Amino acid sequence: MDFALLMEYGWVLLVLVALEGLLAADNALVLAIMVKHLPEKERKKALFYGLAGAFVFRFASLFAISFLVDVWQVQAIGALYLLFIALNHIFRKAIVKKG
């Protein structure tokens, strides 16, 4: 394997690990805020199930994305959706400016 290719994949892996770490910290913070009003025993249980659910859902999402990334129809729908969001934003800004 070429060294440049190995470095590129290494960089991508490093970025993905950093993003996953940030998402995990965000999940933990939101869950902690959500369960702070519960009694201690229920709080620990809610945190455990919430973090476990987030972990399972993230892996299930990555698994589904690994299949969907090769389907051009899904890519086309995503592109159309992004275009819709951009055009909707531009249209609303133009209407608000005039109105």
C-alpha positions in Angstrom: 0.0 0.0 0.0 1.3 3.4 -0.9 2.4 5.6 2.0 0.4 8.6 0.7 -2.8 6.5 0.6 -2.1 5.2 4.1 -1.6 8.7 5.4 -4.9 9.8 3.8 -6.8 6.9 5.4 -5.1 7.6 8.7 -6.1 11.2 8.6 -9.7 10.2 7.8 -9.7 7.7 10.7 -8.4 10.3 13.1 -11.1 12.8 12.1 -13.8 10.1 12.5 -12.5 9.1 15.9 -12.5 12.8 17.0 -16.0 13.3 15.7 -17.3 10.2 17.4 -15.7 11.4 20.6 -17.4 14.8 20.3 -20.8 13.1 19.6 -20.4 10.8 22.6 -19.6 13.8 24.9 -22.6 15.6 23.5 -24.9 12.6 24.1 -23.6 12.3 27.7 -24.1 16.0 28.4 -27.7 16.0 27.0 -28.6 12.8 28.9 -27.1 14.1 32.1 -29.2 17.3 31.8 -32.4 15.2 31.0 -32.1 12.9 34.0 -30.8 15.3 36.7 -34.3 15.6 38.2 -34.6 11.8 38.7 -33.8 9.9 41.9 -30.3 8.4 42.0 -31.2 4.8 41.2 -33.5 5.8 38.3 -30.9 8.3 37.1 -28.2 5.7 36.8 -30.6 3.3 35.0 -31.7 6.1 32.6 -28.1 7.1 31.8 -27.1 3.5 31.2 -30.0 2.8 28.8 -29.7 6.2 27.1 -26.0 5.8 26.4 -26.4 2.2 25.4 -29.2 3.2 23.0 -27.1 6.0 21.5 -24.2 3.6 21.0 -26.4 0.9 19.3 -28.2 3.5 17.2 -24.9 5.0 16.0 -23.6 1.6 14.9 -26.8 0.7 13.2 -26.8 4.1 11.4 -23.2 3.5 10.2 -24.1 0.0 9.1 -27.1 1.3 7.1 -25.1 4.2 5.6 -22.4 1.7 4.4 -25.1 0.1 2.2 -26.9 3.2 1.2 -23.8 5.1 0.0 -23.6 2.9 -3.1 -27.2 3.5 -4.1 -27.3 6.4 -6.6 -31.0 7.0 -6.1 -30.4 7.7 -2.4 -27.5 10.1 -3.4 -29.9 11.9 -5.8 -32.6 12.3 -3.2 -30.0 13.7 -0.8 -28.7 16.1 -3.4 -32.3 17.3 -4.2 -33.0 17.7 -0.5 -29.9 19.8 -0.1 -30.8 21.9 -3.1 -34.3 22.4 -1.7 -32.9 23.6 1.6 -30.5 26.0 0.0 -33.1 27.4 -2.4 -35.7 27.7 0.4 -33.3 29.6 2.5 -32.4 32.0 -0.4 -36.1 32.4 -1.2 -37.0 33.2 2.4 -34.2 35.7 2.7 -35.3 37.5 -0.5 -38.9 37.6 0.7 -38.0 38.9 4.2 -35.7 41.6 2.7 -38.4 42.9 0.4 -41.2 42.6 3.0 
